[in-house]
C-alpha cells in the first residue's frame, strides 16, 4: 500500500507565489460576499457595507492566524514573516474581531435577522 502523494498547485510570478489553496481561500471569500449581499438584499437590508466588513474579516484572519502562531506556539517573533504558521483558531478569532470592529465602526446592527418582505 502506498501513501498519498500530494502535488501542490503553484504558479510563480516573479517573487509572488500563488498556490491552489490561496486561490481556494480567495474564492471562498468572494462567494461569501456574493451570498451575504444577495441574502441581505433579499431580506430588505442595506448590503453596501459588506465589502468593508469582509475586507476587515480577511485582514483579521491573516493577522489573528499569524499572531496566534507567534504568541502561543513558537514564542519567536522572527517567525512572523515566514510563510508557515497560519493557525485556524487564531484566524477565526481574528476574523470575528475584524468584522465586529468594522460593523461597530460603520454603526451597523449586529443582528439584522428579520425579513421586511
N, CA, C and O atoms as a printed pandas DataFrame, in Angstrom:
     atom_number atom_name residue_name chain_id  residue_number  x_coord  y_coord  z_coord
0              1         N          UNK        A               1    0.847   -1.174    0.000
1              2        CA          UNK        A               1    0.000    0.000    0.000
2              3         C          UNK        A               1    0.894    1.239    0.000
3              4         O          UNK        A               1    1.834    1.334    0.789
4              5         N          UNK        A               2    0.599    2.174   -0.877
5              6        CA          UNK        A               2    1.384    3.397   -0.968
6              7         C          UNK        A               2    0.645    4.537   -0.280
7              8         O          UNK        A               2   -0.578    4.519   -0.146
8              9         N          UNK        A               3    1.409    5.518    0.149
9             10        CA          UNK        A               3    0.826    6.686    0.796
10            11         C          UNK        A               3    0.251    7.648   -0.221
11            12         O          UNK        A               3    0.416    7.479   -1.429
12            13         N          UNK        A               4   -0.408    8.631    0.277
13            14        CA          UNK        A               4   -0.978    9.663   -0.580
14            15         C          UNK        A               4    0.148   10.564   -1.064
15            16         O          UNK        A               4    0.959   11.040   -0.270
16            17         N          UNK        A               5    0.193   10.794   -2.366
17            18        CA          UNK        A               5    1.192   11.675   -2.949
18            19         C          UNK        A               5    0.504   12.988   -3.279
19            20         O          UNK        A               5   -0.484   13.022   -4.013
20            21         N          UNK        A               6    1.031   14.050   -2.734
21            22        CA          UNK        A               6    0.424   15.359   -2.901
22            23         C          UNK        A               6    1.320   16.212   -3.791
23            24         O          UNK        A               6    2.504   16.389   -3.502
24            25         N          UNK        A               7    0.759   16.735   -4.862
25            26        CA          UNK        A               7    1.479   17.632   -5.759
26            27         C          UNK        A               7    0.775   18.989   -5.710
27            28         O          UNK        A               7   -0.228   19.186   -6.397
28            29         N          UNK        A               8    1.281   19.922   -4.913
29            30        CA          UNK        A               8    0.598   21.206   -4.795
30            31         C          UNK        A               8    0.640   21.997   -6.099
31            32         O          UNK        A               8    1.594   21.928   -6.874
32            33         N          UNK        A               9   -0.420   22.737   -6.299
33            34        CA          UNK        A               9   -0.551   23.604   -7.462
34            35         C          UNK        A               9    0.071   24.953   -7.118
35            36         O          UNK        A               9   -0.423   25.656   -6.236
36            37         N          UNK        A              10    1.143   25.318   -7.802
37            38        CA          UNK        A              10    1.841   26.576   -7.509
38            39         C          UNK        A              10    2.170   27.278   -8.823
39            40         O          UNK        A              10    2.684   26.664   -9.758
40            41         N          UNK        A              11    1.866   28.574   -8.879
41            42        CA          UNK        A              11    2.232   29.415  -10.017
42            43         C          UNK        A              11    3.223   30.457   -9.505
43            44         O          UNK        A              11    2.957   31.125   -8.506
44            45         N          UNK        A              12    4.339   30.599  -10.168
45            46        CA          UNK        A              12    5.349   31.595   -9.785
46            47         C          UNK        A              12    5.277   32.779  -10.752
47            48         O          UNK        A              12    5.435   32.620  -11.962
48            49         N          UNK        A              13    5.036   33.961  -10.196
49            50        CA          UNK        A              13    5.027   35.197  -10.973
50            51         C          UNK        A              13    6.022   36.129  -10.294
51            52         O          UNK        A              13    5.683   36.819   -9.332
52            53         N          UNK        A              14    7.238   36.144  -10.798
53            54        CA          UNK        A              14    8.300   36.909  -10.158
54            55         C          UNK        A              14    8.544   36.362   -8.768
55            56         O          UNK        A              14    8.770   35.164   -8.599
56            57         N          UNK        A              15    8.500   37.240   -7.760
57            58        CA          UNK        A              15    8.677   36.799   -6.380
58            59         C          UNK        A              15    7.380   36.286   -5.769
59            60         O          UNK        A              15    7.397   35.696   -4.689
60            61         N          UNK        A              16    6.252   36.505   -6.448
61            62        CA          UNK        A              16    4.944   36.102   -5.952
62            63         C          UNK        A              16    4.695   34.630   -6.242
63            64         O          UNK        A              16    4.945   34.152   -7.349
64            65         N          UNK        A              17    4.205   33.925   -5.245
65            66        CA          UNK        A              17    3.891   32.509   -5.394
66            67         C          UNK        A              17    2.404   32.317   -5.118
67            68         O          UNK        A              17    1.942   32.556   -4.002
68            69         N          UNK        A              18    1.659   31.890   -6.123
69            70        CA          UNK        A              18    0.216   31.693   -5.984
70            71         C          UNK        A              18   -0.039   30.193   -5.903
71            72         O          UNK        A              18    0.338   29.433   -6.795
72            73         N          UNK        A              19   -0.691   29.783   -4.810
73            74        CA          UNK        A              19   -0.965   28.361   -4.608
74            75         C          UNK        A              19   -2.434   28.055   -4.852
75            76         O          UNK        A              19   -3.283   28.946   -4.839
76            77         N          UNK        A              20   -2.712   26.795   -5.070
77            78        CA          UNK        A              20   -4.090   26.354   -5.236
78            79         C          UNK        A              20   -4.919   26.629   -3.994
79            80         O          UNK        A              20   -6.087   27.006   -4.092
80            81         N          UNK        A              21   -4.317   26.440   -2.820
81            82        CA          UNK        A              21   -5.015   26.718   -1.573
82            83         C          UNK        A              21   -5.348   28.209   -1.466
83            84         O          UNK        A              21   -6.446   28.570   -1.042
84            85         N          UNK        A              22   -4.412   29.064   -1.844
85            86        CA          UNK        A              22   -4.665   30.503   -1.815
86            87         C          UNK        A              22   -5.806   30.893   -2.733
87            88         O          UNK        A              22   -6.646   31.718   -2.373
88            89         N          UNK        A              23   -5.837   30.302   -3.918
89            90        CA          UNK        A              23   -6.935   30.574   -4.854
90            91         C          UNK        A              23   -8.260   30.116   -4.260
91            92         O          UNK        A              23   -9.273   30.801   -4.406
92            93         N          UNK        A              24   -8.265   28.962   -3.589
93            94        CA          UNK        A              24   -9.490   28.448   -2.969
94            95         C          UNK        A              24   -9.969   29.372   -1.851
95            96         O          UNK        A              24  -11.172   29.588   -1.704
96            97         N          UNK        A              25   -9.048   29.916   -1.063
97            98        CA          UNK        A              25   -9.423   30.817    0.026
98            99         C          UNK        A              25  -10.013   32.113   -0.541
99           100         O          UNK        A              25  -11.028   32.600   -0.043
100          101         N          UNK        A              26   -9.389   32.665   -1.565
101          102        CA          UNK        A              26   -9.912   33.890   -2.196
102          103         C          UNK        A              26  -11.300   33.624   -2.774
103          104         O          UNK        A              26  -12.204   34.445   -2.619
104          105         N          UNK        A              27  -11.473   32.484   -3.437
105          106        CA          UNK        A              27  -12.783   32.128   -3.997
106          107         C          UNK        A              27  -13.827   31.999   -2.891
107          108         O          UNK        A              27  -14.971   32.416   -3.071
108          109         N          UNK        A              28  -13.448   31.428   -1.754
109          110        CA          UNK        A              28  -14.389   31.273   -0.639
110          111         C          UNK        A              28  -14.850   32.634   -0.123
111          112         O          UNK        A              28  -16.037   32.821    0.141
112          113         N          UNK        A              29  -13.937   33.579    0.023
113          114        CA          UNK        A              29  -14.331   34.912    0.490
114          115         C          UNK        A              29  -15.194   35.626   -0.551
115          116         O          UNK        A              29  -16.132   36.336   -0.188
116          117         N          UNK        A              30  -14.894   35.450   -1.831
117          118        CA          UNK        A              30  -15.711   36.076   -2.876
118          119         C          UNK        A              30  -17.132   35.500   -2.877
119          120         O          UNK        A              30  -18.108   36.239   -3.013
120          121         N          UNK        A              31  -17.238   34.187   -2.726
121          122        CA          UNK        A              31  -18.556   33.550   -2.676
122          123         C          UNK        A              31  -19.310   33.998   -1.431
123          124         O          UNK        A              31  -20.515   34.242   -1.486
124          125         N          UNK        A              32  -18.604   34.106   -0.308
125          126        CA          UNK        A              32  -19.245   34.578    0.928
126          127         C          UNK        A              32  -19.794   35.989    0.746
127          128         O          UNK        A              32  -20.897   36.289    1.204
128          129         N          UNK        A              33  -19.037   36.852    0.084
129          130        CA          UNK        A              33  -19.513   38.218   -0.151
130          131         C          UNK        A              33  -20.757   38.202   -1.038
131          132         O          UNK        A              33  -21.744   38.876   -0.741
132          133         N          UNK        A              34  -20.710   37.454   -2.097
133          134        CA          UNK        A              34  -21.842   37.396   -3.026
134          135         C          UNK        A              34  -23.107   36.891   -2.331
135          136         O          UNK        A              34  -24.175   37.486   -2.476
136          137         N          UNK        A              35  -22.992   35.817   -1.592
137          138        CA          UNK        A              35  -24.159   35.246   -0.911
138          139         C          UNK        A              35  -24.671   36.193    0.166
139          140         O          UNK        A              35  -25.880   36.384    0.297
140          141         N          UNK        A              36  -23.769   36.783    0.933
141          142        CA          UNK        A              36  -24.180   37.694    2.005
142          143         C          UNK        A              36  -24.899   38.911    1.443
143          144         O          UNK        A              36  -25.945   39.303    1.961
144          145         N          UNK        A              37  -24.358   39.511    0.398
145          146        CA          UNK        A              37  -25.009   40.679   -0.198
146          147         C          UNK        A              37  -26.392   40.328   -0.726
147          148         O          UNK        A              37  -27.353   41.055   -0.477
148          149         N          UNK        A              38  -26.502   39.230   -1.446
149          150        CA          UNK        A              38  -27.805   38.836   -2.011
150          151         C          UNK        A              38  -28.818   38.515   -0.917
151          152         O          UNK        A              38  -29.990   38.875   -1.031
152          153         N          UNK        A              39  -28.374   37.842    0.139
153          154        CA          UNK        A              39  -29.292   37.484    1.217
154          155         C          UNK        A              39  -29.752   38.724    1.984
155          156         O          UNK        A              39  -30.925   38.820    2.346
156          157         N          UNK        A              40  -28.855   39.664    2.234
157          158        CA          UNK        A              40  -29.269   40.890    2.916
158          159         C          UNK        A              40  -30.260   41.680    2.071
159          160         O          UNK        A              40  -31.246   42.196    2.597
160          161         N          UNK        A              41  -30.013   41.782    0.776
161          162        CA          UNK        A              41  -30.946   42.488   -0.110
162          163         C          UNK        A              41  -32.289   41.765   -0.123
163          164         O          UNK        A              41  -33.340   42.405   -0.079
164          165         N          UNK        A              42  -32.259   40.440   -0.184
165          166        CA          UNK        A              42  -33.492   39.655   -0.186
166          167         C          UNK        A              42  -34.302   39.898    1.082
167          168         O          UNK        A              42  -35.532   39.912    1.044
168          169         N          UNK        A              43  -33.618   40.089    2.194
169          170        CA          UNK        A              43  -34.299   40.326    3.470
170          171         C          UNK        A              43  -34.636   41.794    3.692
171          172         O          UNK        A              43  -35.215   42.151    4.718
172          173         N          UNK        A              44  -34.276   42.643    2.741
173          174        CA          UNK        A              44  -34.639   44.050    2.829
174          175         C          UNK        A              44  -33.658   44.926    3.580
175          176         O          UNK        A              44  -34.027   46.000    4.055
176          177         N          UNK        A              45  -32.424   44.487    3.696
177          178        CA          UNK        A              45  -31.406   45.256    4.410
178          179         C          UNK        A              45  -30.409   45.867    3.429
179          180         O          UNK        A              45  -30.299   45.438    2.281
180          181         N          UNK        A              46  -29.694   46.867    3.902
181          182        CA          UNK        A              46  -28.663   47.519    3.100
182          183         C          UNK        A              46  -27.395   46.662    3.102
183          184         O          UNK        A              46  -26.896   46.309    4.171
184          185         N          UNK        A              47  -26.876   46.330    1.943
185          186        CA          UNK        A              47  -25.701   45.460    1.838
186          187         C          UNK        A              47  -24.448   46.219    1.420
187          188         O          UNK        A              47  -23.439   45.595    1.091
188          189         N          UNK        A              48  -24.486   47.538    1.423
189          190        CA          UNK        A              48  -23.331   48.312    0.952
190          191         C          UNK        A              48  -22.092   48.176    1.831
191          192         O          UNK        A              48  -20.981   48.397    1.350
192          193         N          UNK        A              49  -22.245   47.824    3.081
193          194        CA          UNK        A              49  -21.102   47.722    3.996
194          195         C          UNK        A              49  -20.406   46.368    3.920
195          196         O          UNK        A              49  -19.327   46.204    4.490
196          197         N          UNK        A              50  -20.986   45.409    3.241
197          198        CA          UNK        A              50  -20.436   44.050    3.233
198          199         C          UNK        A              50  -19.008   43.993    2.693
199          200         O          UNK        A              50  -18.192   43.291    3.290
200          201         N          UNK        A              51  -18.645   44.682    1.604
201          202        CA          UNK        A              51  -17.239   44.623    1.179
202          203         C          UNK        A              51  -16.266   45.093    2.261
203          204         O          UNK        A              51  -15.190   44.514    2.413
204          205         N          UNK        A              52  -16.628   46.134    3.011
205          206        CA          UNK        A              52  -15.766   46.619    4.092
206          207         C          UNK        A              52  -15.666   45.594    5.223
207          208         O          UNK        A              52  -14.582   45.338    5.747
208          209         N          UNK        A              53  -16.801   45.017    5.590
209          210        CA          UNK        A              53  -16.810   44.019    6.662
210          211         C          UNK        A              53  -16.006   42.797    6.238
211          212         O          UNK        A              53  -15.248   42.248    7.037
212          213         N          UNK        A              54  -16.162   42.371    5.002
213          214        CA          UNK        A              54  -15.427   41.209    4.516
214          215         C          UNK        A              54  -13.921   41.495    4.463
215          216         O          UNK        A              54  -13.116   40.637    4.827
216          217         N          UNK        A              55  -13.542   42.679    4.018
217          218        CA          UNK        A              55  -12.121   43.030    3.996
218          219         C          UNK        A              55  -11.543   43.023    5.410
219          220         O          UNK        A              55  -10.433   42.534    5.624
220          221         N          UNK        A              56  -12.288   43.562    6.371
221          222        CA          UNK        A              56  -11.837   43.544    7.767
222          223         C          UNK        A              56  -11.712   42.116    8.277
223          224         O          UNK        A              56  -10.799   41.810    9.045
224          225         N          UNK        A              57  -12.619   41.241    7.857
225          226        CA          UNK        A              57  -12.542   39.836    8.265
226          227         C          UNK        A              57  -11.312   39.162    7.665
227          228         O          UNK        A              57  -10.663   38.355    8.332
228          229         N          UNK        A              58  -10.988   39.480    6.424
229          230        CA          UNK        A              58   -9.799   38.901    5.786
230          231         C          UNK        A              58   -8.532   39.360    6.495
231          232         O          UNK        A              58   -7.660   38.547    6.803
232          233         N          UNK        A              59   -8.428   40.654    6.751
233          234        CA          UNK        A              59   -7.256   41.178    7.455
234          235         C          UNK        A              59   -7.177   40.574    8.853
235          236         O          UNK        A              59   -6.101   40.183    9.303
236          237         N          UNK        A              60   -8.315   40.498    9.539
237          238        CA          UNK        A              60   -8.348   39.886   10.858
238          239         C          UNK        A              60   -7.948   38.427   10.838
239          240         O          UNK        A              60   -7.273   37.950   11.749
240          241         N          UNK        A              61   -8.363   37.715    9.798
241          242        CA          UNK        A              61   -7.993   36.307    9.651
242          243         C          UNK        A              61   -6.489   36.153    9.545
243          244         O          UNK        A              61   -5.886   35.348   10.256
244          245         N          UNK        A              62   -5.889   36.922    8.661
245          246        CA          UNK        A              62   -4.441   36.815    8.454
246          247         C          UNK        A              62   -3.651   37.225    9.695
247          248         O          UNK        A              62   -2.712   36.535   10.091
248          249         N          UNK        A              63   -4.028   38.341   10.305
249          250        CA          UNK        A              63   -3.319   38.805   11.500
250          251         C          UNK        A              63   -3.522   37.860   12.679
251          252         O          UNK        A              63   -2.567   37.511   13.373
252          253         N          UNK        A              64   -4.757   37.451   12.901
253          254        CA          UNK        A              64   -5.047   36.573   14.025
254          255         C          UNK        A              64   -4.374   35.226   13.899
255          256         O          UNK        A              64   -3.837   34.704   14.876
256          257         N          UNK        A              65   -4.397   34.653   12.700
257          258        CA          UNK        A              65   -3.783   33.344   12.484
258          259         C          UNK        A              65   -2.282   33.392   12.726
259          260         O          UNK        A              65   -1.716   32.493   13.347
260          261         N          UNK        A              66   -1.655   34.425   12.240
261          262        CA          UNK        A              66   -0.200   34.549   12.394
262          263         C          UNK        A              66    0.176   34.911   13.829
263          264         O          UNK        A              66    1.136   34.363   14.371
264          265         N          UNK        A              67   -0.565   35.824   14.448
265          266        CA          UNK        A              67   -0.266   36.195   15.833
266          267         C          UNK        A              67   -0.448   35.017   16.788
267          268         O          UNK        A              67    0.335   34.849   17.723
268          269         N          UNK        A              68   -1.461   34.215   16.562
269          270        CA          UNK        A              68   -1.660   33.015   17.376
270          271         C          UNK        A              68   -0.442   32.103   17.262
271          272         O          UNK        A              68    0.049   31.578   18.261
272          273         N          UNK        A              69    0.030   31.926   16.053
273          274        CA          UNK        A              69    1.206   31.076   15.814
274          275         C          UNK        A              69    2.426   31.607   16.551
275          276         O          UNK        A              69    3.151   30.848   17.195
276          277         N          UNK        A              70    2.649   32.899   16.457
277          278        CA          UNK        A              70    3.840   33.500   17.066
278          279         C          UNK        A              70    3.738   33.526   18.590
279          280         O          UNK        A              70    4.680   33.141   19.283
280          281         N          UNK        A              71    2.604   33.977   19.110
281          282        CA          UNK        A              71    2.472   34.178   20.552
282          283         C          UNK        A              71    2.252   32.868   21.308
283          284         O          UNK        A              71    2.861   32.658   22.357
284          285         N          UNK        A              72    1.405   31.995   20.801
285          286        CA          UNK        A              72    1.033   30.783   21.530
286          287         C          UNK        A              72    1.949   29.604   21.208
287          288         O          UNK        A              72    2.289   28.831   22.104
288          289         N          UNK        A              73    2.350   29.454   19.958
289          290        CA          UNK        A              73    3.060   28.241   19.558
290          291         C          UNK        A              73    4.575   28.406   19.563
291          292         O          UNK        A              73    5.270   27.657   20.250
292          293         N          UNK        A              74    5.097   29.366   18.814
293          294        CA          UNK        A              74    6.559   29.440   18.675
294          295         C          UNK        A              74    7.233   30.339   19.695
295          296         O          UNK        A              74    8.393   30.106   20.033
296          297         N          UNK        A              75    6.557   31.346   20.191
297          298        CA          UNK        A              75    7.141   32.340   21.108
298          299         C          UNK        A              75    8.361   33.019   20.470
299          300         O          UNK        A              75    9.262   33.471   21.177
300          301         N          UNK        A              76    8.383   33.089   19.152
301          302        CA          UNK        A              76    9.522   33.647   18.429
302          303         C          UNK        A              76    9.004   34.653   17.400
303          304         O          UNK        A              76    8.429   34.261   16.384
304          305         N          UNK        A              77    9.205   35.940   17.659
305          306        CA          UNK        A              77    8.683   36.982   16.770
306          307         C          UNK        A              77    9.336   36.983   15.401
307          308         O          UNK        A              77    8.806   37.589   14.469
308          309         N          UNK        A              78   10.480   36.315   15.255
309          310        CA          UNK        A              78   11.111   36.241   13.929
310          311         C          UNK        A              78   10.278   35.412   12.952
311          312         O          UNK        A              78   10.426   35.563   11.739
312          313         N          UNK        A              79    9.412   34.545   13.457
313          314        CA          UNK        A              79    8.586   33.702   12.575
314          315         C          UNK        A              79    7.379   34.445   12.013
315          316         O          UNK        A              79    6.618   33.880   11.229
316          317         N          UNK        A              80    7.198   35.692   12.401
317          318        CA          UNK        A              80    6.025   36.430   11.920
318          319         C          UNK        A              80    6.098   36.705   10.415
319          320         O          UNK        A              80    5.063   36.903    9.779
320          321         N          UNK        A              81    7.276   36.719    9.850
321          322        CA          UNK        A              81    7.425   36.998    8.413
322          323         C          UNK        A              81    7.641   35.747    7.573
323          324         O          UNK        A              81    8.004   35.854    6.401
324          325         N          UNK        A              82    7.428   34.567    8.139
325          326        CA          UNK        A              82    7.570   33.336    7.365
326          327         C          UNK        A              82    6.233   32.959    6.741
327          328         O          UNK        A              82    5.195   33.496    7.127
328          329         N          UNK        A              83    6.250   32.042    5.783
329          330        CA          UNK        A              83    5.011   31.593    5.140
330          331         C          UNK        A              83    4.225   30.631    6.007
331          332         O          UNK        A              83    3.013   30.494    5.839
332          333         N          UNK        A              84    4.886   29.975    6.916
333          334        CA          UNK        A              84    4.206   28.971    7.736
334          335         C          UNK        A              84    3.497   29.636    8.903
335          336         O          UNK        A              84    3.704   30.815    9.189
336          337         N          UNK        A              85    2.665   28.862    9.566
337          338        CA          UNK        A              85    2.117   29.293   10.827
338          339         C          UNK        A              85    0.804   30.023   10.801
339          340         O          UNK        A              85    0.572   30.870   11.663
340          341         N          UNK        A              86   -0.056   29.745    9.873
341          342        CA          UNK        A              86   -1.391   30.336    9.911
342          343         C          UNK        A              86   -2.303   29.332   10.606
343          344         O          UNK        A              86   -2.679   28.314   10.026
344          345         N          UNK        A              87   -2.658   29.631   11.865
345          346        CA          UNK        A              87   -3.399   28.703   12.709
346          347         C          UNK        A              87   -4.887   29.037   12.647
347          348         O          UNK        A              87   -5.277   30.200   12.757
348          349         N          UNK        A              88   -5.717   28.000   12.469
349          350        CA          UNK        A              88   -7.151   28.179   12.283
350          351         C          UNK        A              88   -7.795   29.006   13.395
351          352         O          UNK        A              88   -8.484   29.986   13.113
352          353         N          UNK        A              89   -7.578   28.620   14.658
353          354        CA          UNK        A              89   -8.276   29.299   15.752
354          355         C          UNK        A              89   -7.903   30.766   15.847
355          356         O          UNK        A              89   -8.758   31.603   16.139
356          357         N          UNK        A              90   -6.653   31.090   15.610
357          358        CA          UNK        A              90   -6.259   32.490   15.600
358          359         C          UNK        A              90   -6.933   33.243   14.469
359          360         O          UNK        A              90   -7.370   34.380   14.646
360          361         N          UNK        A              91   -7.018   32.606   13.297
361          362        CA          UNK        A              91   -7.692   33.219   12.163
362          363         C          UNK        A              91   -9.176   33.408   12.413
363          364         O          UNK        A              91   -9.750   34.429   12.033
364          365         N          UNK        A              92   -9.796   32.427   13.051
365          366        CA          UNK        A              92  -11.226   32.520   13.358
366          367         C          UNK        A              92  -11.505   33.685   14.307
367          368         O          UNK        A              92  -12.402   34.492   14.062
368          369         N          UNK        A              93  -10.740   33.763   15.379
369          370        CA          UNK        A              93  -10.920   34.846   16.343
370          371         C          UNK        A              93  -10.609   36.197   15.689
371          372         O          UNK        A              93  -11.329   37.173   15.900
372          373         N          UNK        A              94   -9.538   36.247   14.896
373          374        CA          UNK        A              94   -9.190   37.482   14.204
374          375         C          UNK        A              94  -10.260   37.938   13.230
375          376         O          UNK        A              94  -10.551   39.131   13.134
376          377         N          UNK        A              95  -10.850   36.991   12.503
377          378        CA          UNK        A              95  -11.919   37.333   11.559
378          379         C          UNK        A              95  -13.137   37.874   12.291
379          380         O          UNK        A              95  -13.738   38.859   11.861
380          381         N          UNK        A              96  -13.503   37.232   13.394
381          382        CA          UNK        A              96  -14.653   37.702   14.176
382          383         C          UNK        A              96  -14.397   39.098   14.729
383          384         O          UNK        A              96  -15.270   39.963   14.667
384          385         N          UNK        A              97  -13.202   39.318   15.269
385          386        CA          UNK        A              97  -12.874   40.641   15.805
386          387         C          UNK        A              97  -12.820   41.705   14.707
387          388         O          UNK        A              97  -13.341   42.807   14.880
388          389         N          UNK        A              98  -12.194   41.374   13.589
389          390        CA          UNK        A              98  -12.107   42.330   12.486
390          391         C          UNK        A              98  -13.477   42.716   11.958
391          392         O          UNK        A              98  -13.753   43.896   11.743
392          393         N          UNK        A              99  -14.341   41.720   11.747
393          394        CA          UNK        A              99  -15.694   42.003   11.260
394          395         C          UNK        A              99  -16.483   42.798   12.290
395          396         O          UNK        A              99  -17.194   43.740   11.937
396          397         N          UNK        A             100  -16.362   42.422   13.578
397          398        CA          UNK        A             100  -17.096   43.136   14.626
398          399         C          UNK        A             100  -16.646   44.593   14.722
399          400         O          UNK        A             100  -17.471   45.493   14.882
400          401         N          UNK        A             101  -15.342   44.820   14.625
401          402        CA          UNK        A             101  -14.847   46.197   14.681
402          403         C          UNK        A             101  -15.356   47.025   13.501
403          404         O          UNK        A             101  -15.706   48.193   13.670
404          405         N          UNK        A             102  -15.398   46.431   12.315
405          406        CA          UNK        A             102  -15.902   47.169   11.151
406          407         C          UNK        A             102  -17.410   47.414   11.268
407          408         O          UNK        A             102  -17.896   48.485   10.906
408          409         N          UNK        A             103  -18.142   46.426   11.772
409          410        CA          UNK        A             103  -19.584   46.620   11.974
410          411         C          UNK        A             103  -19.822   47.752   12.965
411          412         O          UNK        A             103  -20.696   48.593   12.757
412          413         N          UNK        A             104  -19.047   47.770   14.035
413          414        CA          UNK        A             104  -19.169   48.826   15.042
414          415         C          UNK        A             104  -18.766   50.182   14.445
415          416         O          UNK        A             104  -19.418   51.195   14.699
416          417         N          UNK        A             105  -17.697   50.191   13.658
417          418        CA          UNK        A             105  -17.217   51.440   13.043
418          419         C          UNK        A             105  -18.243   52.022   12.077
419          420         O          UNK        A             105  -18.427   53.237   12.009
420          421         N          UNK        A             106  -18.910   51.140   11.328
421          422        CA          UNK        A             106  -19.936   51.589   10.379
422          423         C          UNK        A             106  -21.288   51.831   11.046
423          424         O          UNK        A             106  -22.254   52.198   10.377
424          425         N          UNK        A             107  -21.360   51.629   12.358
425          426        CA          UNK        A             107  -22.582   51.813   13.155
426          427         C          UNK        A             107  -23.748   50.974   12.621
427          428         O          UNK        A             107  -24.868   51.460   12.463
428          429         N          UNK        A             108  -23.449   49.714   12.351
429          430        CA          UNK        A             108  -24.468   48.786   11.877
430          431         C          UNK        A             108  -24.957   47.927   13.027
431          432         O          UNK        A             108  -24.307   47.830   14.068
432          433         N          UNK        A             109  -26.100   47.311   12.829
433          434        CA          UNK        A             109  -26.637   46.402   13.830
434          435         C          UNK        A             109  -25.956   45.042   13.680
435          436         O          UNK        A             109  -25.676   44.592   12.569
436          437         N          UNK        A             110  -25.697   44.405   14.802
437          438        CA          UNK        A             110  -25.103   43.069   14.761
438          439         C          UNK        A             110  -26.134   41.990   14.435
439          440         O          UNK        A             110  -25.762   40.895   14.013
440          441         N          UNK        A             111  -27.397   42.273   14.617
441          442        CA          UNK        A             111  -28.405   41.240   14.473
442          443         C          UNK        A             111  -29.559   41.618   13.533
443          444         O          UNK        A             111  -30.706   41.647   13.978
444          445         N          UNK        A             112  -29.303   41.904   12.274
445          446        CA          UNK        A             112  -30.421   42.163   11.354
446          447         C          UNK        A             112  -30.988   40.833   10.858
447          448         O          UNK        A             112  -30.562   40.328    9.819
448          449         N          UNK        A             113  -31.940   40.269   11.588
449          450        CA          UNK        A             113  -32.437   38.943   11.237
450          451         C          UNK        A             113  -33.845   38.924   10.693
451          452         O          UNK        A             113  -34.238   37.957   10.040
452          453         N          UNK        A             114  -34.612   39.960   10.942
453          454        CA          UNK        A             114  -35.999   39.911   10.488
454          455         C          UNK        A             114  -36.099   40.238    9.006
455          456         O          UNK        A             114  -35.317   41.028    8.477
456          457         N          UNK        A             115  -37.049   39.634    8.359
457          458        CA          UNK        A             115  -37.290   39.875    6.941
458          459         C          UNK        A             115  -38.328   40.986    6.796
459          460         O          UNK        A             115  -39.352   40.975    7.479
460          461         N          UNK        A             116  -38.068   41.926    5.922
461          462        CA          UNK        A             116  -39.018   43.036    5.699
462          463         C          UNK        A             116  -39.930   42.779    4.513
463          464         O          UNK        A             116  -40.680   43.667    4.107
464          465         N          UNK        A             117  -39.879   41.595    3.960
465          466        CA          UNK        A             117  -40.719   41.333    2.786
466          467         C          UNK        A             117  -42.057   40.797    3.154
467          468         O          UNK        A             117  -42.877   40.527    2.276
